[in-house]
Amino acid sequence: MPVFPQNYTSTVSHWQATNRGPGSLWDHGRTDVLPSDADIVIVGAGATGVSLAYHLTRPGMEKRRVVLLDAKDVASCASGRNGGHIGPASWEVMGHLTKPLSHGGGGVSEEDALDVLFFEQETLDLCELIVMRERLDVDFWRGYRLVVSTTPEGVEESKRTLDAYHRAIKRSAKHGDKRLDASALFDAGEAERVSRVKGALGMKWTPSGSWHPHRGITALLKKALENKDMSFYSWAPVASLKEYRGGWTVDCGDRGVIRTKQVVLATNGYTRHLFPDDFAANTGIAAHLTPYRGHAGLVVPPTTYAGDKSLKGQYGIENGPYLIQTPYAGIVLGPFNATVVNTFGSPRDLYGIDDDSVVVPKFREWLANYCRDNYVDWGPESEGEGLARAWSGIMCHSVDMRPLVGEVPGKTGMFISAGYNGHGMATIVNITRCLAQHLVTGVRDHRLPRCFDISQERLDRAAAECLPLLPPEPKL
Ligand SMILES: Cc1cc2nc3c(=O)[nH]c(=O)nc-3n(C[C@H](O)[C@H](O)[C@H](O)COP(=O)(O)OP(=O)(O)OC[C@H]3O[C@@H](n4cnc5c(N)ncnc54)[C@H](O)[C@@H]3O)c2cc1C
C-alpha cells in the first residue's frame, strides 16, 4: 500500500524552518515533466538519496543519467528533522553489536563490530572532507561528544565495553594498528563538574561532529545538480516498481513512468511499502525494517548557558537526550529510544508509527523540562526562552541493528540502503560512497562493512533469532 501522498501535514523542524531562503530547494522540479528513461533512478531525497546522487556525479565517475525522486521535498523526512549529530559509534559497539540477536543485539563477531566502529569514524572524516572541499556553508562543527552515564549500570557497561574494545583491538588482524581517539572519566564528582549534568557518574569523550542537516543535504544536492546528467523531481511519489526487460519501470502515477536500468530505494522508514506485500513478507524485509517515530525540540537557553557558558559541542546522556549546541539558535535535543521506554514505559510509543504530523504532549513536556531539570545552575527561563519548537520524525529500525545495503535478493538491478536505527548521519555518506561504486562497477565495494550486506541468509537468520519489537497485545 503506497503511503504517499500523505493524508496529513508533517510537523516542521527547526532545520526545515531555518532553510527557507532563496538558496533552498523547496518544490524543485515539482511541475517538471519526468524523463521517460534513465540509467539510475533513486527513490527518496533524504541523506541517503542525495549523498548517493552526489557521489554518482563526482568527476571521474562514469557518465550516468541519474534521476532523483521524492514524494515530498528534499530532506522532508528524517534527514531534515533529526538531532544534527554526525556522531560515530565508539567502544559501545562491543556491547550492542556483539550481543546475540536473541538478546536484542546485532549478533556479529568482534571483528565485524570493529569494522563498523572504524567505518563510522571514517564517515566523520569523509563528511568533513566534503564540507571543506566543496566549501559548504552548513554550520559544520567537529569536536568531541560527551557521553554521560547516569546510573551505576551505565558506568559498568561503559567500563566493560571499553575492556572488550581493548581486547578486540589486540586480537584484530585487520584493525590492530588503529586507535580510537577517545577517553573516559569514571569519577562521579568530576563527571558532574565537567559535564554540568546533575547526577553524572561517569563520561567519555568521543570524536564527533554536527551540521545543519537541512542546509547540509540541500548543499550536497545543489552540487549534484551541477552535473547535467542529474535531475531532481520533488512531489513525485513512487506508487510501484515493476521489472521490465532486464530493468525497472518506476510508476509515479500522474507524474509519469520512468524506465531505468537500476533503481535504488533510499526510502528508509517507508521502504517496505515499495515491495508487493507477499515479497516483503516472504523475504523478511517487511519484518526486518520497522518505522518508528522520534521527537526533538529546540530549546533557547537562559544566558547562564550562552556565550562563554554555552555547552561545548554535543552530548549523549543515559536516560536522557542526544543534544547539540547550535552556533546561534540554542540547543537541539531529543530522547533516545531507551529513554522513551524507561521513562514512559512502552515501546508502543515508538515502533510501527510512520506519521510525523504530531507532537505527542508528554514528549513536548519532556523536551521543555529536560535542560531546566538536569543541567546544573540552568536558572529561570524568561519569556521567549525554553522550548521554542518541537517536531517529530520517522526513522527506520533494523532488527539486527545494522543497515541493509546492496542488491535486493531476487531483484536484479534493485538496490537498497535503509535501516540506520536513528544513527544514519554517522554512516550514510560513507555507505553511499560504496554503493555508488557498486552501481557503477557492478562489484561490491570492499570498504563497506560486510555485516551491512543484505542477503537472504541474513534476513532469514534475523527472522529466526531476533526478539519481537513489541510485546503481545494484552488480552481483554
Ligand atoms: C527526531 C530524529 C532525530 C534523529 N537524530 C539523529 C542524529 O542526531 N544523528 C543521526 O545520525 N541520525 C539521527 N536521526 C536519524 C537520521 O535522521 C536518519 O538515519 C537519516 O536521516 C535517514 O536518511 P534517509 O535518507 O535514509 O531517510 P529519510 O530522510 O527518511 O528519507 C527518505 C525519503 O524517501 C522518500 N520516500 C519514501 N517513500 C517514497 C516513495 N514511495 N516515493 C518517493 N519518495 C519516497 C521520503 O519522502 C523521504 O524524503 C534522527 C531521526 C529523527 C527522526
PDBQT file of the ligand as one rigid body, heavy atoms in Angstrom, charges set to zero:
ROOT
HETATM    1  C1  LIG A 501      13.885  13.027  15.608  1.00  0.00    +0.000 C 
HETATM    2  C2  LIG A 501      15.071  12.397  14.929  1.00  0.00    +0.000 A 
HETATM    3  C3  LIG A 501      16.363  12.585  15.441  1.00  0.00    +0.000 A 
HETATM    4  C4  LIG A 501      17.455  11.993  14.813  1.00  0.00    +0.000 A 
HETATM    5  N1  LIG A 501      18.719  12.311  15.246  1.00  0.00    +0.000 NA
HETATM    6  C5  LIG A 501      19.799  11.809  14.600  1.00  0.00    +0.000 A 
HETATM    7  C6  LIG A 501      21.103  12.232  14.932  1.00  0.00    +0.000 A 
HETATM    8  O1  LIG A 501      21.295  13.161  15.724  1.00  0.00    +0.000 OA
HETATM    9  N2  LIG A 501      22.152  11.611  14.335  1.00  0.00    +0.000 N 
HETATM   10  C7  LIG A 501      21.960  10.623  13.403  1.00  0.00    +0.000 A 
HETATM   11  O2  LIG A 501      22.933  10.027  12.938  1.00  0.00    +0.000 OA
HETATM   12  N3  LIG A 501      20.723  10.282  12.997  1.00  0.00    +0.000 NA
HETATM   13  C8  LIG A 501      19.656  10.852  13.556  1.00  0.00    +0.000 A 
HETATM   14  N4  LIG A 501      18.397  10.526  13.136  1.00  0.00    +0.000 N 
HETATM   15  C9  LIG A 501      18.254   9.532  12.061  1.00  0.00    +0.000 C 
HETATM   16  C10 LIG A 501      18.639  10.102  10.708  1.00  0.00    +0.000 C 
HETATM   17  O3  LIG A 501      17.955  11.312  10.504  1.00  0.00    +0.000 OA
HETATM   18  C11 LIG A 501      18.278   9.048   9.640  1.00  0.00    +0.000 C 
HETATM   19  O4  LIG A 501      19.034   7.878   9.896  1.00  0.00    +0.000 OA
HETATM   20  C12 LIG A 501      18.588   9.536   8.242  1.00  0.00    +0.000 C 
HETATM   21  O5  LIG A 501      18.116  10.833   8.032  1.00  0.00    +0.000 OA
HETATM   22  C13 LIG A 501      17.975   8.591   7.219  1.00  0.00    +0.000 C 
HETATM   23  O6  LIG A 501      18.132   9.178   5.952  1.00  0.00    +0.000 OA
HETATM   24  P1  LIG A 501      17.355   8.584   4.708  1.00  0.00    +0.000 P 
HETATM   25  O7  LIG A 501      17.651   9.465   3.565  1.00  0.00    +0.000 OA
HETATM   26  O8  LIG A 501      17.670   7.145   4.558  1.00  0.00    +0.000 OA
HETATM   27  O9  LIG A 501      15.831   8.650   5.133  1.00  0.00    +0.000 OA
HETATM   28  P2  LIG A 501      14.796   9.884   5.093  1.00  0.00    +0.000 P 
HETATM   29  O10 LIG A 501      15.449  11.156   5.432  1.00  0.00    +0.000 OA
HETATM   30  O11 LIG A 501      13.616   9.469   5.878  1.00  0.00    +0.000 OA
HETATM   31  O12 LIG A 501      14.444   9.981   3.560  1.00  0.00    +0.000 OA
HETATM   32  C14 LIG A 501      13.626   9.042   2.907  1.00  0.00    +0.000 C 
HETATM   33  C15 LIG A 501      12.958   9.790   1.777  1.00  0.00    +0.000 C 
HETATM   34  O13 LIG A 501      12.260   8.853   0.960  1.00  0.00    +0.000 OA
HETATM   35  C16 LIG A 501      11.096   9.497   0.484  1.00  0.00    +0.000 C 
HETATM   36  N5  LIG A 501      10.156   8.453   0.069  1.00  0.00    +0.000 N 
HETATM   37  C17 LIG A 501       9.672   7.427   0.810  1.00  0.00    +0.000 A 
HETATM   38  N6  LIG A 501       8.830   6.676   0.082  1.00  0.00    +0.000 NA
HETATM   39  C18 LIG A 501       8.774   7.243  -1.150  1.00  0.00    +0.000 A 
HETATM   40  C19 LIG A 501       8.076   6.939  -2.331  1.00  0.00    +0.000 A 
HETATM   41  N7  LIG A 501       7.232   5.895  -2.407  1.00  0.00    +0.000 N 
HETATM   42  N8  LIG A 501       8.259   7.734  -3.408  1.00  0.00    +0.000 NA
HETATM   43  C20 LIG A 501       9.112   8.792  -3.374  1.00  0.00    +0.000 A 
HETATM   44  N9  LIG A 501       9.792   9.122  -2.260  1.00  0.00    +0.000 NA
HETATM   45  C21 LIG A 501       9.626   8.371  -1.166  1.00  0.00    +0.000 A 
HETATM   46  C22 LIG A 501      10.614  10.308   1.675  1.00  0.00    +0.000 C 
HETATM   47  O14 LIG A 501       9.753  11.359   1.265  1.00  0.00    +0.000 OA
HETATM   48  C23 LIG A 501      11.926  10.795   2.267  1.00  0.00    +0.000 C 
HETATM   49  O15 LIG A 501      12.279  12.094   1.808  1.00  0.00    +0.000 OA
HETATM   50  C24 LIG A 501      17.275  11.136  13.690  1.00  0.00    +0.000 A 
HETATM   51  C25 LIG A 501      15.999  10.992  13.148  1.00  0.00    +0.000 A 
HETATM   52  C26 LIG A 501      14.904  11.617  13.747  1.00  0.00    +0.000 A 
HETATM   53  C27 LIG A 501      13.545  11.449  13.129  1.00  0.00    +0.000 C 
ENDROOT
TORSDOF 0
